[in-house]
């Protein structure tokens, strides 16, 4: 059975909530109604009244366990993809609080890859203006600003070097643009990041045998068929290898998951998604603050 299909992607987009989780203070209230990842302190003094809950077993849980040494347990209700930790000592409480502070800006994403994260939202929900990384992405992509591009390269390199699992990946590649595109930000970023990390850039393994139309303004339900018409295939041998798949912006995740499907079909053992920014909206061409 195929790991990623159009039906599975649309099911994740339309039916599985939450789609993202962020620990930043100003985002917690916004996500509370969706029961996103949270650190809850019940009324009372005893430390055993505290717990930590992580809704994504594929992304938050492994990174949390690797960086803290604490074990998360599956929630008793298996209908929900989440794990939890009962905090029974002040030392564990301190570890959890320190981890939240460390990873408060990272956005954990739910999709069909082995892991997916974004480094920031592109828009500050409260201020309705671009975040620092959102502004960098805009300048780099639309103005081809050299300083912004170099800054993004340095940020992405540092994040991969310090992110469990990602730092051990074999290869890195970008979501491929059509060969006729004059400037592609993800490919530009990955070409330099790969040299800094000493991980081969395998983006050129993607081949277009068809015509790729623009999907920027396409309706969500039509994006997959547009990608299919491009007849994208992957020709490098990456059997049992782990690949970081990079894109500059993540919205619904349709393109990211489609390209990851091609990498899995080519033999990739694991694919870790990494995006520079995440939009506030989870669905393409619907109400968004971008």
C-alpha beads as a LAMMPS data file, in Angstrom:
LAMMPS data file: protein, C-alpha beads

290 atoms
289 bonds

1 atom types
1 bond types

-500.0 500.0 xlo xhi
-500.0 500.0 ylo yhi
-500.0 500.0 zlo zhi

Masses

1 110.0

Atoms # bond

1 1 1 0.000 0.000 0.000
2 1 1 1.344 3.415 -0.961
3 1 1 2.357 5.546 1.968
4 1 1 1.208 8.780 0.339
5 1 1 -1.774 9.099 -1.997
6 1 1 -4.036 11.957 -3.031
7 1 1 -6.836 10.548 -0.879
8 1 1 -4.620 10.302 2.198
9 1 1 -3.290 13.827 1.732
10 1 1 -6.752 15.327 1.392
11 1 1 -7.901 13.380 4.441
12 1 1 -5.062 14.829 6.523
13 1 1 -5.788 18.335 5.281
14 1 1 -9.562 18.202 5.763
15 1 1 -10.121 15.887 8.712
16 1 1 -7.081 15.649 10.984
17 1 1 -6.701 18.385 13.572
18 1 1 -4.602 19.971 14.804
19 1 1 -2.405 20.426 11.720
20 1 1 0.337 22.362 13.501
21 1 1 1.598 22.951 17.003
22 1 1 3.661 25.806 18.404
23 1 1 4.816 26.541 21.954
24 1 1 5.194 30.302 21.562
25 1 1 3.314 32.143 24.297
26 1 1 1.323 34.367 21.972
27 1 1 0.166 31.346 19.953
28 1 1 -1.104 29.210 22.828
29 1 1 -4.472 30.899 23.245
30 1 1 -5.104 30.770 19.507
31 1 1 -4.506 27.014 19.443
32 1 1 -6.108 26.126 22.771
33 1 1 -9.538 25.558 21.265
34 1 1 -8.008 22.936 18.969
35 1 1 -6.273 21.184 21.884
36 1 1 -2.884 21.770 20.362
37 1 1 0.303 20.920 22.179
38 1 1 0.316 22.547 25.586
39 1 1 1.939 22.524 28.978
40 1 1 -0.794 22.466 31.566
41 1 1 -0.368 23.358 35.226
42 1 1 -3.398 22.411 37.303
43 1 1 -4.285 24.380 40.410
44 1 1 -2.366 23.111 43.397
45 1 1 1.150 22.951 44.757
46 1 1 2.053 19.306 44.329
47 1 1 4.295 18.689 41.293
48 1 1 2.430 15.457 40.485
49 1 1 -0.516 17.605 39.390
50 1 1 1.383 18.665 36.311
51 1 1 1.509 17.054 32.897
52 1 1 2.836 17.620 29.400
53 1 1 0.854 16.560 26.332
54 1 1 2.162 16.250 22.776
55 1 1 -0.388 15.660 19.993
56 1 1 1.999 14.471 17.249
57 1 1 3.631 11.125 17.938
58 1 1 5.779 11.359 14.770
59 1 1 7.422 14.736 15.286
60 1 1 7.098 16.298 18.728
61 1 1 7.469 13.086 20.689
62 1 1 10.765 11.838 19.130
63 1 1 12.422 15.260 19.315
64 1 1 11.217 15.818 22.886
65 1 1 12.465 12.405 24.018
66 1 1 15.820 12.796 22.274
67 1 1 16.512 16.216 23.765
68 1 1 15.160 15.655 27.279
69 1 1 15.761 11.972 27.951
70 1 1 12.162 11.742 29.196
71 1 1 9.760 9.111 27.882
72 1 1 6.335 10.068 26.570
73 1 1 3.513 7.535 26.757
74 1 1 0.635 7.013 24.341
75 1 1 -2.640 8.510 25.434
76 1 1 -5.114 5.920 26.646
77 1 1 -7.598 6.954 23.973
78 1 1 -5.952 5.659 20.782
79 1 1 -8.281 7.724 18.590
80 1 1 -5.998 10.662 19.245
81 1 1 -2.434 10.790 17.950
82 1 1 -0.848 12.161 21.076
83 1 1 1.454 11.229 23.931
84 1 1 1.726 12.512 27.449
85 1 1 4.011 12.715 30.451
86 1 1 2.964 12.862 34.096
87 1 1 5.507 15.111 35.810
88 1 1 6.253 13.726 39.255
89 1 1 9.317 15.718 40.270
90 1 1 10.528 19.282 40.150
91 1 1 13.603 18.178 38.229
92 1 1 11.434 16.761 35.438
93 1 1 9.309 19.899 35.547
94 1 1 12.430 22.003 35.008
95 1 1 13.513 19.819 32.091
96 1 1 10.115 20.200 30.413
97 1 1 10.000 23.958 30.950
98 1 1 13.529 24.350 29.569
99 1 1 12.638 22.268 26.512
100 1 1 9.526 24.344 25.840
101 1 1 11.623 27.505 26.040
102 1 1 14.186 26.016 23.659
103 1 1 11.651 24.878 21.067
104 1 1 8.953 27.520 21.524
105 1 1 9.413 28.973 18.035
106 1 1 9.499 25.682 16.147
107 1 1 6.258 24.742 14.401
108 1 1 5.520 21.034 14.334
109 1 1 3.409 19.971 11.333
110 1 1 1.084 17.022 10.822
111 1 1 1.404 15.354 7.417
112 1 1 2.427 12.019 5.869
113 1 1 6.202 12.495 6.060
114 1 1 8.303 10.961 8.831
115 1 1 8.632 14.428 10.383
116 1 1 7.760 17.946 9.301
117 1 1 8.621 21.259 10.907
118 1 1 8.677 24.939 10.008
119 1 1 10.947 27.494 11.633
120 1 1 8.350 30.236 12.045
121 1 1 4.976 31.506 10.954
122 1 1 5.202 34.024 8.132
123 1 1 2.561 36.228 9.759
124 1 1 2.190 37.249 13.400
125 1 1 -1.409 36.345 14.205
126 1 1 -1.820 39.113 16.796
127 1 1 -0.086 41.931 14.929
128 1 1 -1.257 40.932 11.435
129 1 1 2.172 41.683 10.039
130 1 1 5.070 39.614 8.779
131 1 1 7.281 37.902 11.334
132 1 1 11.030 38.368 11.184
133 1 1 11.454 35.157 9.188
134 1 1 8.371 35.954 7.133
135 1 1 9.945 39.236 6.083
136 1 1 13.188 37.470 5.185
137 1 1 11.324 34.928 3.068
138 1 1 9.418 37.678 1.262
139 1 1 12.552 39.709 0.472
140 1 1 14.478 36.645 -0.653
141 1 1 11.709 35.234 -2.841
142 1 1 10.169 38.310 -4.371
143 1 1 13.056 40.789 -4.319
144 1 1 15.938 38.314 -4.681
145 1 1 17.612 40.149 -1.815
146 1 1 21.115 38.701 -1.428
147 1 1 21.426 39.570 2.249
148 1 1 18.071 37.955 3.018
149 1 1 19.054 34.817 1.093
150 1 1 22.363 34.538 2.971
151 1 1 20.599 35.030 6.297
152 1 1 18.105 32.269 5.478
153 1 1 20.981 29.959 4.507
154 1 1 22.664 30.546 7.879
155 1 1 19.442 30.046 9.837
156 1 1 18.540 26.833 8.016
157 1 1 22.084 25.472 8.415
158 1 1 22.098 26.172 12.151
159 1 1 18.655 24.635 12.648
160 1 1 19.575 21.406 10.869
161 1 1 22.833 21.162 12.793
162 1 1 20.927 21.406 16.066
163 1 1 17.761 19.445 15.307
164 1 1 17.685 15.741 16.249
165 1 1 17.218 13.304 13.348
166 1 1 17.606 16.071 10.770
167 1 1 21.267 16.486 11.644
168 1 1 21.873 12.814 10.816
169 1 1 20.113 12.804 7.432
170 1 1 22.084 11.542 4.443
171 1 1 20.902 14.019 1.813
172 1 1 19.074 17.289 1.378
173 1 1 16.960 18.474 -1.544
174 1 1 14.426 21.143 -2.342
175 1 1 10.920 20.871 -3.702
176 1 1 11.752 21.039 -7.429
177 1 1 10.772 23.966 -9.610
178 1 1 10.179 23.662 -13.313
179 1 1 13.545 23.642 -15.172
180 1 1 12.566 26.800 -17.072
181 1 1 12.083 28.843 -13.899
182 1 1 14.717 31.579 -13.795
183 1 1 14.958 31.857 -10.000
184 1 1 13.843 29.354 -7.379
185 1 1 14.375 30.228 -3.730
186 1 1 14.254 26.700 -2.224
187 1 1 16.806 25.401 -4.748
188 1 1 19.032 28.429 -4.156
189 1 1 18.935 27.914 -0.386
190 1 1 19.577 24.165 -0.542
191 1 1 22.498 24.511 -2.963
192 1 1 24.452 26.496 -0.373
193 1 1 23.141 24.785 2.769
194 1 1 24.261 21.417 1.380
195 1 1 27.837 22.676 1.209
196 1 1 27.742 24.005 4.770
197 1 1 26.355 20.695 6.056
198 1 1 28.443 18.452 3.814
199 1 1 25.246 16.710 2.723
200 1 1 24.778 16.147 -1.006
201 1 1 22.100 18.221 -2.717
202 1 1 20.081 15.674 -4.705
203 1 1 17.463 18.049 -6.120
204 1 1 18.667 17.447 -9.683
205 1 1 17.371 13.884 -9.459
206 1 1 13.875 15.206 -10.184
207 1 1 12.884 15.015 -13.845
208 1 1 9.832 16.630 -15.469
209 1 1 8.447 14.542 -18.329
210 1 1 5.335 16.698 -18.685
211 1 1 4.310 20.332 -18.518
212 1 1 4.022 21.787 -15.041
213 1 1 1.398 24.473 -14.776
214 1 1 1.455 26.994 -11.960
215 1 1 -0.332 25.706 -8.873
216 1 1 -0.023 28.932 -6.907
217 1 1 -3.602 30.024 -7.561
218 1 1 -5.139 26.596 -8.089
219 1 1 -7.861 25.331 -5.796
220 1 1 -6.731 22.858 -3.171
221 1 1 -8.559 19.916 -4.726
222 1 1 -6.931 20.563 -8.144
223 1 1 -3.312 20.836 -7.022
224 1 1 -2.632 17.106 -7.038
225 1 1 -3.842 16.650 -10.628
226 1 1 -1.674 19.588 -11.760
227 1 1 1.355 17.969 -10.138
228 1 1 0.466 14.651 -11.807
229 1 1 0.345 16.349 -15.227
230 1 1 3.956 17.435 -14.760
231 1 1 4.949 13.728 -14.726
232 1 1 7.630 14.243 -12.113
233 1 1 9.917 11.295 -11.466
234 1 1 13.049 10.782 -9.427
235 1 1 16.011 9.036 -11.060
236 1 1 18.720 8.890 -8.356
237 1 1 19.210 5.757 -6.276
238 1 1 18.385 6.732 -2.678
239 1 1 17.457 3.283 -1.366
240 1 1 17.385 3.199 2.465
241 1 1 18.614 6.795 2.662
242 1 1 17.200 9.639 4.773
243 1 1 16.412 12.888 2.975
244 1 1 15.638 16.400 4.215
245 1 1 13.057 17.932 1.885
246 1 1 13.108 21.737 1.998
247 1 1 10.638 24.366 0.861
248 1 1 10.458 28.044 1.692
249 1 1 6.762 28.134 2.629
250 1 1 4.263 25.530 3.857
251 1 1 0.521 26.031 3.575
252 1 1 -1.596 22.927 2.981
253 1 1 1.453 20.715 2.465
254 1 1 0.104 19.246 -0.783
255 1 1 3.245 19.880 -2.827
256 1 1 5.585 18.822 -0.021
257 1 1 3.752 15.523 0.384
258 1 1 3.561 14.877 -3.352
259 1 1 7.316 15.337 -3.744
260 1 1 7.969 13.224 -0.660
261 1 1 5.898 10.481 -2.310
262 1 1 8.322 10.528 -5.247
263 1 1 11.284 10.197 -2.877
264 1 1 9.680 7.243 -1.091
265 1 1 8.962 5.610 -4.450
266 1 1 12.666 6.043 -5.300
267 1 1 13.596 4.094 -2.168
268 1 1 14.041 6.735 0.529
269 1 1 13.827 5.214 3.989
270 1 1 12.781 8.451 5.696
271 1 1 11.859 11.929 4.525
272 1 1 11.983 14.890 6.928
273 1 1 10.172 18.004 5.814
274 1 1 11.696 21.384 6.652
275 1 1 10.083 24.691 5.706
276 1 1 11.322 28.143 6.489
277 1 1 7.872 29.574 7.250
278 1 1 4.316 28.318 7.751
279 1 1 1.236 30.263 6.729
280 1 1 -1.566 30.840 9.222
281 1 1 -3.985 29.090 6.908
282 1 1 -3.801 25.305 6.484
283 1 1 -5.709 25.282 3.204
284 1 1 -4.587 26.834 -0.058
285 1 1 -6.522 29.720 -1.536
286 1 1 -8.784 30.116 1.428
287 1 1 -8.845 33.015 3.886
288 1 1 -5.272 33.783 4.835
289 1 1 -3.275 36.677 6.213
290 1 1 -0.425 36.260 3.717

Bonds

1 1 1 2
2 1 2 3
3 1 3 4
4 1 4 5
5 1 5 6
6 1 6 7
7 1 7 8
8 1 8 9
9 1 9 10
10 1 10 11
11 1 11 12
12 1 12 13
13 1 13 14
14 1 14 15
15 1 15 16
16 1 16 17
17 1 17 18
18 1 18 19
19 1 19 20
20 1 20 21
21 1 21 22
22 1 22 23
23 1 23 24
24 1 24 25
25 1 25 26
26 1 26 27
27 1 27 28
28 1 28 29
29 1 29 30
30 1 30 31
31 1 31 32
32 1 32 33
33 1 33 34
34 1 34 35
35 1 35 36
36 1 36 37
37 1 37 38
38 1 38 39
39 1 39 40
40 1 40 41
41 1 41 42
42 1 42 43
43 1 43 44
44 1 44 45
45 1 45 46
46 1 46 47
47 1 47 48
48 1 48 49
49 1 49 50
50 1 50 51
51 1 51 52
52 1 52 53
53 1 53 54
54 1 54 55
55 1 55 56
56 1 56 57
57 1 57 58
58 1 58 59
59 1 59 60
60 1 60 61
61 1 61 62
62 1 62 63
63 1 63 64
64 1 64 65
65 1 65 66
66 1 66 67
67 1 67 68
68 1 68 69
69 1 69 70
70 1 70 71
71 1 71 72
72 1 72 73
73 1 73 74
74 1 74 75
75 1 75 76
76 1 76 77
77 1 77 78
78 1 78 79
79 1 79 80
80 1 80 81
81 1 81 82
82 1 82 83
83 1 83 84
84 1 84 85
85 1 85 86
86 1 86 87
87 1 87 88
88 1 88 89
89 1 89 90
90 1 90 91
91 1 91 92
92 1 92 93
93 1 93 94
94 1 94 95
95 1 95 96
96 1 96 97
97 1 97 98
98 1 98 99
99 1 99 100
100 1 100 101
101 1 101 102
102 1 102 103
103 1 103 104
104 1 104 105
105 1 105 106
106 1 106 107
107 1 107 108
108 1 108 109
109 1 109 110
110 1 110 111
111 1 111 112
112 1 112 113
113 1 113 114
114 1 114 115
115 1 115 116
116 1 116 117
117 1 117 118
118 1 118 119
119 1 119 120
120 1 120 121
121 1 121 122
122 1 122 123
123 1 123 124
124 1 124 125
125 1 125 126
126 1 126 127
127 1 127 128
128 1 128 129
129 1 129 130
130 1 130 131
131 1 131 132
132 1 132 133
133 1 133 134
134 1 134 135
135 1 135 136
136 1 136 137
137 1 137 138
138 1 138 139
139 1 139 140
140 1 140 141
141 1 141 142
142 1 142 143
143 1 143 144
144 1 144 145
145 1 145 146
146 1 146 147
147 1 147 148
148 1 148 149
149 1 149 150
150 1 150 151
151 1 151 152
152 1 152 153
153 1 153 154
154 1 154 155
155 1 155 156
156 1 156 157
157 1 157 158
158 1 158 159
159 1 159 160
160 1 160 161
161 1 161 162
162 1 162 163
163 1 163 164
164 1 164 165
165 1 165 166
166 1 166 167
167 1 167 168
168 1 168 169
169 1 169 170
170 1 170 171
171 1 171 172
172 1 172 173
173 1 173 174
174 1 174 175
175 1 175 176
176 1 176 177
177 1 177 178
178 1 178 179
179 1 179 180
180 1 180 181
181 1 181 182
182 1 182 183
183 1 183 184
184 1 184 185
185 1 185 186
186 1 186 187
187 1 187 188
188 1 188 189
189 1 189 190
190 1 190 191
191 1 191 192
192 1 192 193
193 1 193 194
194 1 194 195
195 1 195 196
196 1 196 197
197 1 197 198
198 1 198 199
199 1 199 200
200 1 200 201
201 1 201 202
202 1 202 203
203 1 203 204
204 1 204 205
205 1 205 206
206 1 206 207
207 1 207 208
208 1 208 209
209 1 209 210
210 1 210 211
211 1 211 212
212 1 212 213
213 1 213 214
214 1 214 215
215 1 215 216
216 1 216 217
217 1 217 218
218 1 218 219
219 1 219 220
220 1 220 221
221 1 221 222
222 1 222 223
223 1 223 224
224 1 224 225
225 1 225 226
226 1 226 227
227 1 227 228
228 1 228 229
229 1 229 230
230 1 230 231
231 1 231 232
232 1 232 233
233 1 233 234
234 1 234 235
235 1 235 236
236 1 236 237
237 1 237 238
238 1 238 239
239 1 239 240
240 1 240 241
241 1 241 242
242 1 242 243
243 1 243 244
244 1 244 245
245 1 245 246
246 1 246 247
247 1 247 248
248 1 248 249
249 1 249 250
250 1 250 251
251 1 251 252
252 1 252 253
253 1 253 254
254 1 254 255
255 1 255 256
256 1 256 257
257 1 257 258
258 1 258 259
259 1 259 260
260 1 260 261
261 1 261 262
262 1 262 263
263 1 263 264
264 1 264 265
265 1 265 266
266 1 266 267
267 1 267 268
268 1 268 269
269 1 269 270
270 1 270 271
271 1 271 272
272 1 272 273
273 1 273 274
274 1 274 275
275 1 275 276
276 1 276 277
277 1 277 278
278 1 278 279
279 1 279 280
280 1 280 281
281 1 281 282
282 1 282 283
283 1 283 284
284 1 284 285
285 1 285 286
286 1 286 287
287 1 287 288
288 1 288 289
289 1 289 290
